[in-house]
């Protein structure tokens, strides 16, 4: 008799557990939803490292005239003492090539899923966006998943006619992400509807 009562209690517990599972909200998520969530919210560690390296380089460049004993304002207008040592910047970014393609580069990119396009100095702004699109659409279209444009400049009107390109890449599973960097912080700027996310336009303090 005791065995019968014990068996009934175990059966009741199993039924209760099944009822509890039925009452829980569904935790299923589609592959598309998962990829979208990753694409929109995650900043890989190598992107954070690249941003930090560029911020340090920008800060050093801005402070270079003062370090040489020059008046920063005078140096800015006379274009003296403000040398942009891009070779040093790209040398600092070489350590990231284990994880991501860095462009421009003296070496042929490996064709990784993620790439960084470094666009420093206002004259290079539009060419940086164009390079990112060309790399994803033409030169690495088989493997590209995300192309990050890291820049110290953002010109809204220069990006408008690239929005359709960015949207078309997104339809093929490639995200183009644009990070505007200053020595004092950084922010992600949307290049189109497809590249807009919950993290866009949120200032990140240095």
QUIJO-V39140 format. One record per backbone hydrogen bond with DSSP energy under -0.5 kcal/mol. CO is the residue of the C=O (numbers start at 1). NH is the residue of the N-H. E is the energy in kcal/mol with one decimal. If there is no record, write none. Layout:
co = [CO,CO]
nh = [NH,NH]
e = [E,E]
This chain:
co = [1,2,3,4,5,6,7,8,9,10,11,12,13,14,15,16,17,18,19,20,21,30,31,32,33,34,35,36,37,38,42,44,44,45,46,47,48,49,50,51,52,53,54,55,56,57,58,59,60,61,63,64,65,66,70,71,72,73,74,75,75,83,84,85,86,87,88,89,90,91,92,93,94,95,96,96,101,101,103,113,113,114,115,116,116,117,117,118,119,121,122,124,125,125,126,127,128,129,130,131,132,133,134,134,135,140,140,145,146,147,147,148,148,149,149,150,151,154,155,155,156,156,157,159,159,160,162,163,164,165,166,167,168,169,169,170,173,175,175,177,177,178,178,179,179,180,182,184,185,186,187,188,189,192,193,197,199,199,201,203,204]
nh = [5,6,7,8,9,10,11,12,13,14,15,16,17,18,19,20,21,22,23,24,24,34,35,36,37,38,39,40,41,42,44,47,48,49,50,51,52,53,54,55,56,57,58,59,60,61,62,63,64,64,67,68,70,69,72,75,76,77,78,79,80,85,86,89,90,91,92,93,94,94,95,96,97,98,99,100,103,116,118,145,146,101,148,103,118,119,150,120,152,124,125,128,128,129,130,131,132,133,134,135,136,137,138,139,140,143,144,175,115,149,177,117,150,151,179,119,181,156,158,159,159,160,161,162,163,163,166,167,168,169,170,171,172,172,174,173,175,147,177,149,179,180,189,151,181,187,185,206,182,204,180,201,178,196,196,200,188,202,203,205,186]
e = [-2.2,-2.4,-2.3,-2.3,-2.3,-2.0,-2.2,-2.5,-2.2,-2.2,-2.1,-2.3,-2.4,-2.0,-2.2,-2.4,-2.2,-1.9,-1.6,-0.7,-0.7,-2.1,-2.8,-2.5,-2.3,-2.4,-2.7,-2.3,-1.8,-1.8,-0.6,-0.9,-1.8,-2.5,-2.2,-2.6,-2.2,-2.3,-2.4,-2.6,-2.3,-2.2,-2.9,-2.7,-2.5,-2.2,-2.7,-2.2,-0.7,-0.5,-2.3,-1.3,-3.1,-1.7,-0.5,-2.7,-1.9,-1.8,-2.3,-0.9,-1.8,-1.0,-1.9,-1.4,-2.6,-1.9,-1.9,-1.4,-0.7,-0.7,-0.5,-1.8,-1.8,-0.6,-2.1,-1.7,-0.5,-3.5,-2.9,-3.1,-2.1,-2.0,-3.3,-2.9,-0.6,-0.6,-2.5,-0.6,-1.0,-2.0,-2.0,-1.8,-0.5,-1.6,-2.4,-2.4,-2.0,-2.1,-2.7,-2.7,-1.9,-2.7,-2.7,-1.5,-2.2,-0.8,-2.5,-3.0,-1.7,-0.6,-2.7,-3.5,-0.7,-0.6,-3.2,-2.8,-3.4,-0.5,-0.6,-0.7,-1.6,-1.0,-0.5,-1.8,-0.6,-1.4,-2.2,-2.5,-2.3,-2.2,-2.1,-1.8,-0.7,-0.9,-2.5,-1.8,-0.5,-2.6,-0.6,-3.2,-0.5,-0.5,-2.5,-2.5,-0.5,-2.1,-0.8,-2.2,-2.6,-2.9,-2.9,-3.2,-0.6,-0.5,-1.0,-1.1,-0.5,-1.5,-0.7,-0.6,-2.0]
